[in-house]
Amino acid sequence: MNTVKNVNDNAEKFHNAEQMWFWFLYSKSVQSNITQNHRPGTRRVCELLDVETMITKLYLAGRLTDEQLAVMKKYGDRRRAPHQYIWAENHDAYVWHGAMEIIENNARKNGWID
């Protein structure tokens, strides 16, 4: 009996859109150094290009705005989400949560989030 094992059988899904976004940004930042610092990490159900393609399609379809992408990048670089109870971050937190909701709904459809 010859059974074919699914490539994603041992891959771990994300808990939410924030986890996926931070994984994506971190992985992109170390991608160029992967040959120098190769350490196998957690296998994920999608590739970096899959996430990048999804974000691009959402933007081109008008589902994600320039403001949302700017906030996602700003706080992605800080490696944390904006906090709604910090006055200077209140608006950014609102924008962030709207973007994460859109991304999470699409990632769930793709089977990337539990």
ChimeraX attribute file (.defattr): number of C-alpha atoms within 10 A of each C-alpha:
attribute: neighborCount
match mode: 1-to-1
recipient: residues
	/A:1	3
	/A:2	4
	/A:3	5
	/A:4	6
	/A:5	8
	/A:6	8
	/A:7	8
	/A:8	12
	/A:9	10
	/A:10	12
	/A:11	14
	/A:12	15
	/A:13	19
	/A:14	21
	/A:15	12
	/A:16	18
	/A:17	22
	/A:18	21
	/A:19	12
	/A:20	23
	/A:21	22
	/A:22	20
	/A:23	17
	/A:24	18
	/A:25	18
	/A:26	14
	/A:27	14
	/A:28	14
	/A:29	12
	/A:30	13
	/A:31	13
	/A:32	10
	/A:33	10
	/A:34	12
	/A:35	9
	/A:36	8
	/A:37	10
	/A:38	10
	/A:39	8
	/A:40	7
	/A:41	6
	/A:42	10
	/A:43	13
	/A:44	17
	/A:45	18
	/A:46	18
	/A:47	12
	/A:48	15
	/A:49	11
	/A:50	14
	/A:51	17
	/A:52	15
	/A:53	12
	/A:54	15
	/A:55	20
	/A:56	14
	/A:57	13
	/A:58	17
	/A:59	15
	/A:60	11
	/A:61	10
	/A:62	10
	/A:63	14
	/A:64	19
	/A:65	15
	/A:66	10
	/A:67	13
	/A:68	20
	/A:69	15
	/A:70	14
	/A:71	21
	/A:72	26
	/A:73	15
	/A:74	15
	/A:75	16
	/A:76	19
	/A:77	14
	/A:78	11
	/A:79	14
	/A:80	12
	/A:81	19
	/A:82	23
	/A:83	15
	/A:84	15
	/A:85	9
	/A:86	10
	/A:87	9
	/A:88	11
	/A:89	14
	/A:90	14
	/A:91	14
	/A:92	22
	/A:93	20
	/A:94	15
	/A:95	19
	/A:96	23
	/A:97	18
	/A:98	14
	/A:99	22
	/A:100	19
	/A:101	14
	/A:102	15
	/A:103	22
	/A:104	21
	/A:105	13
	/A:106	17
	/A:107	22
	/A:108	15
	/A:109	9
	/A:110	13
	/A:111	12
	/A:112	21
	/A:113	19
	/A:114	10
